[in-house]
């Protein structure tokens, strides 16, 4: 079990397993995810 995680709006979430798929909406975060070796888990990106 991972968490609990609190997001910016105060919502608390507890994950029961690590994320298997990631959609990145911020180009700099996409670069960081690839740098962390998570490129295989990225399934979507923005054209922003």
C-alpha distance matrix in Angstrom:
0.0 3.8 6.7 8.7 11.1 14.7 17.1 20.8 21.9 19.7 17.3 13.9 11.0 7.2 5.9 4.2 5.9 8.2 11.4 14.1 17.0 18.3 21.3 22.9 25.4 26.7 28.7 27.9 24.1 24.9 26.8 24.0 21.5 24.2 24.9 21.3 21.8 19.7 22.9 22.1 19.2 21.6 23.1 25.0 26.8 29.4 33.1 33.4
3.8 0.0 3.7 6.4 7.9 11.7 14.0 17.6 19.0 17.0 15.1 11.8 9.1 6.0 4.9 5.9 6.6 7.2 10.0 13.3 15.7 16.2 19.1 20.2 22.6 23.5 25.6 24.5 20.8 21.9 23.8 20.9 18.7 21.6 22.1 18.6 19.6 17.6 20.9 20.6 17.6 19.6 21.5 23.0 24.4 26.8 30.4 30.5
6.7 3.7 0.0 2.8 4.8 8.4 11.2 14.8 16.1 13.8 12.1 8.7 6.9 4.8 6.1 8.3 9.8 10.1 12.1 15.8 17.5 17.4 19.7 20.4 22.3 23.1 25.5 24.3 20.7 22.4 24.3 21.3 19.6 22.9 23.3 20.0 21.5 19.5 22.7 22.9 19.7 21.2 23.0 24.0 25.0 26.9 30.5 30.1
8.7 6.4 2.8 0.0 3.8 6.6 9.9 13.4 14.2 11.5 10.0 6.3 5.5 4.4 7.3 9.9 11.9 12.5 14.1 17.8 19.2 18.7 20.7 21.3 22.8 23.6 26.3 25.2 21.7 23.7 25.7 22.8 21.3 24.8 25.2 22.1 23.8 21.7 24.7 25.0 21.7 22.8 24.4 25.1 25.9 27.5 31.2 30.5
11.1 7.9 4.8 3.8 0.0 3.8 6.5 10.0 11.4 9.4 8.2 5.5 5.1 6.1 8.1 11.5 12.8 12.3 13.0 16.8 17.5 16.4 18.0 18.2 19.3 20.0 22.9 21.8 18.4 20.6 22.7 19.9 18.7 22.4 22.8 20.0 22.0 19.8 22.6 23.3 20.0 20.5 22.2 22.5 22.9 24.2 27.8 27.0
14.7 11.7 8.4 6.6 3.8 0.0 3.8 6.8 7.9 5.6 5.5 4.3 6.2 8.8 11.2 14.8 16.2 15.7 15.8 19.5 19.6 18.0 18.8 18.6 19.1 19.7 22.8 21.8 18.8 21.3 23.6 21.0 20.2 24.0 24.5 22.1 24.4 22.1 24.6 25.6 22.2 22.2 23.6 23.3 23.3 24.1 27.5 26.3
17.1 14.0 11.2 9.9 6.5 3.8 0.0 3.8 5.5 5.3 5.5 6.6 7.9 11.0 12.7 16.5 17.4 16.4 15.6 19.0 18.4 16.3 16.4 15.9 15.8 16.5 19.9 19.2 16.3 18.9 21.4 19.3 18.7 22.5 23.2 21.3 23.6 21.1 23.1 24.4 21.0 20.4 21.6 20.8 20.4 20.8 24.2 22.8
20.8 17.6 14.8 13.4 10.0 6.8 3.8 0.0 3.8 5.5 7.5 9.6 11.6 14.8 16.5 20.3 21.1 19.8 18.7 22.0 20.9 18.3 17.8 16.6 15.7 15.9 19.4 18.6 16.4 19.4 21.7 19.8 19.8 23.6 24.1 22.7 25.3 23.0 24.8 26.4 23.3 22.1 23.3 21.9 21.0 20.7 23.7 21.8
21.9 19.0 16.1 14.2 11.4 7.9 5.5 3.8 0.0 3.8 5.7 9.0 11.5 15.1 17.3 21.0 22.3 21.5 20.4 23.5 22.4 20.1 19.4 18.8 17.6 18.3 22.0 21.7 19.5 22.2 24.8 23.1 22.9 26.6 27.5 26.0 28.3 25.8 27.4 28.8 25.4 24.2 24.9 23.4 22.8 22.3 25.3 23.4
19.7 17.0 13.8 11.5 9.4 5.6 5.3 5.5 3.8 0.0 3.8 6.3 9.6 13.0 15.7 19.2 21.0 20.7 20.2 23.6 23.1 21.2 21.1 20.8 20.2 20.9 24.5 23.9 21.3 24.0 26.5 24.4 24.0 27.8 28.4 26.5 28.8 26.4 28.5 29.6 26.1 25.5 26.4 25.4 25.1 25.1 28.3 26.6
17.3 15.1 12.1 10.0 8.2 5.5 5.5 7.5 5.7 3.8 0.0 3.8 6.5 10.2 12.9 16.3 18.3 18.3 17.8 21.1 20.8 19.3 19.5 19.8 19.6 20.9 24.5 24.2 21.3 23.6 26.4 24.4 23.4 27.1 28.1 26.0 27.9 25.1 27.2 27.9 24.2 23.8 24.4 23.7 23.9 24.2 27.7 26.5
13.9 11.8 8.7 6.3 5.5 4.3 6.6 9.6 9.0 6.3 3.8 0.0 3.8 6.9 10.1 13.3 15.6 16.0 16.2 19.7 20.1 19.1 20.0 20.5 21.0 22.3 25.6 25.0 21.8 23.9 26.6 24.2 22.9 26.6 27.5 24.9 26.7 24.1 26.5 27.0 23.4 23.6 24.5 24.4 24.9 25.7 29.3 28.4
11.0 9.1 6.9 5.5 5.1 6.2 7.9 11.6 11.5 9.6 6.5 3.8 0.0 3.8 6.5 9.8 11.9 12.6 12.7 16.2 16.9 16.4 17.7 18.8 19.9 21.5 24.5 24.2 20.7 22.3 25.1 22.8 21.0 24.5 25.7 22.9 24.3 21.5 23.9 24.0 20.3 20.9 21.7 22.0 23.0 24.3 28.1 27.6
7.2 6.0 4.8 4.4 6.1 8.8 11.0 14.8 15.1 13.0 10.2 6.9 3.8 0.0 3.8 6.5 9.1 10.5 11.7 15.1 16.6 16.8 18.8 20.2 21.9 23.4 26.1 25.6 22.0 23.3 25.8 23.3 21.2 24.5 25.5 22.4 23.5 20.9 23.6 23.3 19.8 21.0 22.1 23.0 24.4 26.2 30.0 29.8
5.9 4.9 6.1 7.3 8.1 11.2 12.7 16.5 17.3 15.7 12.9 10.1 6.5 3.8 0.0 3.8 5.5 7.0 8.3 11.5 13.4 14.2 16.7 18.4 20.6 22.3 24.7 24.4 20.6 21.4 23.9 21.6 19.0 22.0 23.3 20.1 20.7 18.0 20.7 20.0 16.6 18.2 19.2 20.6 22.4 24.6 28.3 28.6
4.2 5.9 8.3 9.9 11.5 14.8 16.5 20.3 21.0 19.2 16.3 13.3 9.8 6.5 3.8 0.0 3.8 7.1 9.3 11.7 14.4 16.0 18.9 21.0 23.5 25.3 27.4 27.2 23.4 23.7 26.1 23.8 21.0 23.6 24.9 21.6 21.7 19.0 21.8 20.6 17.4 19.6 20.5 22.4 24.6 27.1 30.8 31.4
5.9 6.6 9.8 11.9 12.8 16.2 17.4 21.1 22.3 21.0 18.3 15.6 11.9 9.1 5.5 3.8 0.0 3.8 6.5 8.5 11.7 13.6 16.9 19.0 21.9 23.6 25.3 25.1 21.3 21.3 23.5 21.3 18.2 20.5 21.9 18.5 18.2 15.7 18.4 17.0 14.0 16.6 17.8 20.1 22.4 25.2 28.9 29.7
8.2 7.2 10.1 12.5 12.3 15.7 16.4 19.8 21.5 20.7 18.3 16.0 12.6 10.5 7.0 7.1 3.8 0.0 3.8 6.4 9.3 10.7 14.3 16.0 19.1 20.5 21.9 21.6 17.8 17.7 19.7 17.5 14.4 16.7 18.1 14.7 14.6 12.0 14.9 13.9 11.0 13.5 15.3 17.5 19.5 22.5 26.0 26.8
11.4 10.0 12.1 14.1 13.0 15.8 15.6 18.7 20.4 20.2 17.8 16.2 12.7 11.7 8.3 9.3 6.5 3.8 0.0 3.8 5.7 7.1 10.6 12.7 15.9 17.7 19.2 19.3 15.6 15.1 17.6 16.0 12.6 15.0 17.0 14.2 13.8 10.6 12.8 11.8 8.3 10.3 11.7 13.8 15.9 18.9 22.5 23.5
14.1 13.3 15.8 17.8 16.8 19.5 19.0 22.0 23.5 23.6 21.1 19.7 16.2 15.1 11.5 11.7 8.5 6.4 3.8 0.0 3.8 6.9 10.5 13.1 16.5 18.5 19.5 20.1 16.7 15.3 17.7 16.7 13.0 14.5 17.0 14.6 13.2 9.8 11.3 9.3 6.1 8.7 9.6 12.5 15.3 18.6 22.0 23.5
17.0 15.7 17.5 19.2 17.5 19.6 18.4 20.9 22.4 23.1 20.8 20.1 16.9 16.6 13.4 14.4 11.7 9.3 5.7 3.8 0.0 3.8 6.9 9.9 13.3 15.6 16.6 17.7 14.5 12.8 15.7 15.3 11.7 13.2 16.2 14.5 13.3 9.5 9.9 8.5 4.8 5.8 6.1 8.8 11.6 14.9 18.3 19.9
18.3 16.2 17.4 18.7 16.4 18.0 16.3 18.3 20.1 21.2 19.3 19.1 16.4 16.8 14.2 16.0 13.6 10.7 7.1 6.9 3.8 0.0 3.8 6.2 9.7 11.8 13.0 14.1 10.9 9.5 12.7 12.4 9.2 11.3 14.3 13.0 12.5 8.8 9.1 9.2 5.7 4.6 5.8 7.0 8.8 11.9 15.4 16.7
21.3 19.1 19.7 20.7 18.0 18.8 16.4 17.8 19.4 21.1 19.5 20.0 17.7 18.8 16.7 18.9 16.9 14.3 10.6 10.5 6.9 3.8 0.0 3.8 6.5 9.4 10.9 12.9 10.2 8.7 12.4 12.9 10.4 12.4 15.5 15.0 14.9 11.4 10.8 11.5 8.6 5.9 5.7 4.5 5.8 8.4 12.0 13.3
22.9 20.2 20.4 21.3 18.2 18.6 15.9 16.6 18.8 20.8 19.8 20.5 18.8 20.2 18.4 21.0 19.0 16.0 12.7 13.1 9.9 6.2 3.8 0.0 3.8 5.7 7.3 9.2 6.7 5.7 9.5 10.2 8.6 10.8 13.6 13.7 14.2 11.3 10.7 12.5 10.3 7.2 8.3 6.3 4.9 6.9 10.3 10.8
25.4 22.6 22.3 22.8 19.3 19.1 15.8 15.7 17.6 20.2 19.6 21.0 19.9 21.9 20.6 23.5 21.9 19.1 15.9 16.5 13.3 9.7 6.5 3.8 0.0 3.8 6.6 9.1 7.7 7.7 11.1 12.2 11.6 13.7 16.1 16.7 17.6 14.9 14.2 16.2 14.1 10.8 11.2 8.2 5.7 5.2 8.5 8.0
26.7 23.5 23.1 23.6 20.0 19.7 16.5 15.9 18.3 20.9 20.9 22.3 21.5 23.4 22.3 25.3 23.6 20.5 17.7 18.5 15.6 11.8 9.4 5.7 3.8 0.0 3.8 5.6 5.3 6.4 8.9 10.0 10.6 12.7 14.4 15.4 17.0 15.0 14.3 17.1 15.5 12.3 13.6 10.9 7.8 7.0 9.2 7.7
28.7 25.6 25.5 26.3 22.9 22.8 19.9 19.4 22.0 24.5 24.5 25.6 24.5 26.1 24.7 27.4 25.3 21.9 19.2 19.5 16.6 13.0 10.9 7.3 6.6 3.8 0.0 3.8 5.4 5.0 6.4 8.7 9.8 10.8 12.5 14.3 15.6 14.2 13.0 16.1 15.4 12.1 13.7 11.2 7.8 7.5 8.5 7.4
27.9 24.5 24.3 25.2 21.8 21.8 19.2 18.6 21.7 23.9 24.2 25.0 24.2 25.6 24.4 27.2 25.1 21.6 19.3 20.1 17.7 14.1 12.9 9.2 9.1 5.6 3.8 0.0 3.8 5.4 5.1 6.3 8.7 10.0 10.5 12.4 14.5 13.8 13.3 16.8 16.2 13.5 15.9 14.0 11.0 11.1 12.3 10.8
24.1 20.8 20.7 21.7 18.4 18.8 16.3 16.4 19.5 21.3 21.3 21.8 20.7 22.0 20.6 23.4 21.3 17.8 15.6 16.7 14.5 10.9 10.2 6.7 7.7 5.3 5.4 3.8 0.0 3.8 5.3 4.9 6.1 8.6 9.6 10.4 12.5 11.1 11.3 14.6 13.3 11.0 13.7 12.3 10.0 11.0 13.2 12.3
24.9 21.9 22.4 23.7 20.6 21.3 18.9 19.4 22.2 24.0 23.6 23.9 22.3 23.3 21.4 23.7 21.3 17.7 15.1 15.3 12.8 9.5 8.7 5.7 7.7 6.4 5.0 5.4 3.8 0.0 3.8 5.4 5.1 6.3 8.6 9.9 10.9 9.3 8.4 11.6 10.9 8.2 10.8 9.6 7.5 9.4 11.5 11.6
26.8 23.8 24.3 25.7 22.7 23.6 21.4 21.7 24.8 26.5 26.4 26.6 25.1 25.8 23.9 26.1 23.5 19.7 17.6 17.7 15.7 12.7 12.4 9.5 11.1 8.9 6.4 5.1 5.3 3.8 0.0 3.8 5.5 5.2 6.2 8.7 10.0 9.8 9.0 12.7 12.9 10.8 13.8 12.9 10.8 12.4 13.6 13.5
24.0 20.9 21.3 22.8 19.9 21.0 19.3 19.8 23.1 24.4 24.4 24.2 22.8 23.3 21.6 23.8 21.3 17.5 16.0 16.7 15.3 12.4 12.9 10.2 12.2 10.0 8.7 6.3 4.9 5.4 3.8 0.0 3.8 5.4 4.9 6.2 8.7 8.7 9.4 13.0 12.7 11.5 14.9 14.6 12.9 14.7 16.5 16.1
21.5 18.7 19.6 21.3 18.7 20.2 18.7 19.8 22.9 24.0 23.4 22.9 21.0 21.2 19.0 21.0 18.2 14.4 12.6 13.0 11.7 9.2 10.4 8.6 11.6 10.6 9.8 8.7 6.1 5.1 5.5 3.8 0.0 3.8 5.4 5.1 6.5 5.3 6.3 9.6 9.0 8.1 11.8 12.2 11.4 14.0 16.4 16.7
24.2 21.6 22.9 24.8 22.4 24.0 22.5 23.6 26.6 27.8 27.1 26.6 24.5 24.5 22.0 23.6 20.5 16.7 15.0 14.5 13.2 11.3 12.4 10.8 13.7 12.7 10.8 10.0 8.6 6.3 5.2 5.4 3.8 0.0 3.8 5.3 5.1 5.3 4.6 8.4 9.3 8.6 12.1 12.8 12.1 14.9 16.6 17.4
24.9 22.1 23.3 25.2 22.8 24.5 23.2 24.1 27.5 28.4 28.1 27.5 25.7 25.5 23.3 24.9 21.9 18.1 17.0 17.0 16.2 14.3 15.5 13.6 16.1 14.4 12.5 10.5 9.6 8.6 6.2 4.9 5.4 3.8 0.0 3.8 5.4 7.4 8.0 11.5 12.5 12.2 15.8 16.4 15.4 17.8 19.3 19.6
21.3 18.6 20.0 22.1 20.0 22.1 21.3 22.7 26.0 26.5 26.0 24.9 22.9 22.4 20.1 21.6 18.5 14.7 14.2 14.6 14.5 13.0 15.0 13.7 16.7 15.4 14.3 12.4 10.4 9.9 8.7 6.2 5.1 5.3 3.8 0.0 3.8 5.6 8.0 10.7 11.0 11.7 15.5 16.7 16.3 19.0 21.2 21.5
21.8 19.6 21.5 23.8 22.0 24.4 23.6 25.3 28.3 28.8 27.9 26.7 24.3 23.5 20.7 21.7 18.2 14.6 13.8 13.2 13.3 12.5 14.9 14.2 17.6 17.0 15.6 14.5 12.5 10.9 10.0 8.7 6.5 5.1 5.4 3.8 0.0 3.8 5.7 7.7 9.0 10.3 14.0 15.8 16.0 19.2 21.3 22.2
19.7 17.6 19.5 21.7 19.8 22.1 21.1 23.0 25.8 26.4 25.1 24.1 21.5 20.9 18.0 19.0 15.7 12.0 10.6 9.8 9.5 8.8 11.4 11.3 14.9 15.0 14.2 13.8 11.1 9.3 9.8 8.7 5.3 5.3 7.4 5.6 3.8 0.0 3.8 5.5 5.5 7.0 10.6 12.6 13.3 16.7 19.2 20.3
22.9 20.9 22.7 24.7 22.6 24.6 23.1 24.8 27.4 28.5 27.2 26.5 23.9 23.6 20.7 21.8 18.4 14.9 12.8 11.3 9.9 9.1 10.8 10.7 14.2 14.3 13.0 13.3 11.3 8.4 9.0 9.4 6.3 4.6 8.0 8.0 5.7 3.8 0.0 3.8 5.4 5.4 8.7 10.6 11.3 14.8 16.8 18.4
22.1 20.6 22.9 25.0 23.3 25.6 24.4 26.4 28.8 29.6 27.9 27.0 24.0 23.3 20.0 20.6 17.0 13.9 11.8 9.3 8.5 9.2 11.5 12.5 16.2 17.1 16.1 16.8 14.6 11.6 12.7 13.0 9.6 8.4 11.5 10.7 7.7 5.5 3.8 0.0 3.8 5.7 7.9 10.9 12.7 16.5 18.7 20.8
19.2 17.6 19.7 21.7 20.0 22.2 21.0 23.3 25.4 26.1 24.2 23.4 20.3 19.8 16.6 17.4 14.0 11.0 8.3 6.1 4.8 5.7 8.6 10.3 14.1 15.5 15.4 16.2 13.3 10.9 12.9 12.7 9.0 9.3 12.5 11.0 9.0 5.5 5.4 3.8 0.0 3.8 6.2 9.3 11.5 15.2 18.0 19.8
21.6 19.6 21.2 22.8 20.5 22.2 20.4 22.1 24.2 25.5 23.8 23.6 20.9 21.0 18.2 19.6 16.6 13.5 10.3 8.7 5.8 4.6 5.9 7.2 10.8 12.3 12.1 13.5 11.0 8.2 10.8 11.5 8.1 8.6 12.2 11.7 10.3 7.0 5.4 5.7 3.8 0.0 3.8 5.8 7.7 11.4 14.2 16.1
23.1 21.5 23.0 24.4 22.2 23.6 21.6 23.3 24.9 26.4 24.4 24.5 21.7 22.1 19.2 20.5 17.8 15.3 11.7 9.6 6.1 5.8 5.7 8.3 11.2 13.6 13.7 15.9 13.7 10.8 13.8 14.9 11.8 12.1 15.8 15.5 14.0 10.6 8.7 7.9 6.2 3.8 0.0 3.8 7.2 10.7 13.4 15.9
25.0 23.0 24.0 25.1 22.5 23.3 20.8 21.9 23.4 25.4 23.7 24.4 22.0 23.0 20.6 22.4 20.1 17.5 13.8 12.5 8.8 7.0 4.5 6.3 8.2 10.9 11.2 14.0 12.3 9.6 12.9 14.6 12.2 12.8 16.4 16.7 15.8 12.6 10.6 10.9 9.3 5.8 3.8 0.0 3.8 7.0 9.9 12.3
26.8 24.4 25.0 25.9 22.9 23.3 20.4 21.0 22.8 25.1 23.9 24.9 23.0 24.4 22.4 24.6 22.4 19.5 15.9 15.3 11.6 8.8 5.8 4.9 5.7 7.8 7.8 11.0 10.0 7.5 10.8 12.9 11.4 12.1 15.4 16.3 16.0 13.3 11.3 12.7 11.5 7.7 7.2 3.8 0.0 3.8 6.7 8.7
29.4 26.8 26.9 27.5 24.2 24.1 20.8 20.7 22.3 25.1 24.2 25.7 24.3 26.2 24.6 27.1 25.2 22.5 18.9 18.6 14.9 11.9 8.4 6.9 5.2 7.0 7.5 11.1 11.0 9.4 12.4 14.7 14.0 14.9 17.8 19.0 19.2 16.7 14.8 16.5 15.2 11.4 10.7 7.0 3.8 0.0 3.8 5.4
33.1 30.4 30.5 31.2 27.8 27.5 24.2 23.7 25.3 28.3 27.7 29.3 28.1 30.0 28.3 30.8 28.9 26.0 22.5 22.0 18.3 15.4 12.0 10.3 8.5 9.2 8.5 12.3 13.2 11.5 13.6 16.5 16.4 16.6 19.3 21.2 21.3 19.2 16.8 18.7 18.0 14.2 13.4 9.9 6.7 3.8 0.0 3.8
33.4 30.5 30.1 30.5 27.0 26.3 22.8 21.8 23.4 26.6 26.5 28.4 27.6 29.8 28.6 31.4 29.7 26.8 23.5 23.5 19.9 16.7 13.3 10.8 8.0 7.7 7.4 10.8 12.3 11.6 13.5 16.1 16.7 17.4 19.6 21.5 22.2 20.3 18.4 20.8 19.8 16.1 15.9 12.3 8.7 5.4 3.8 0.0
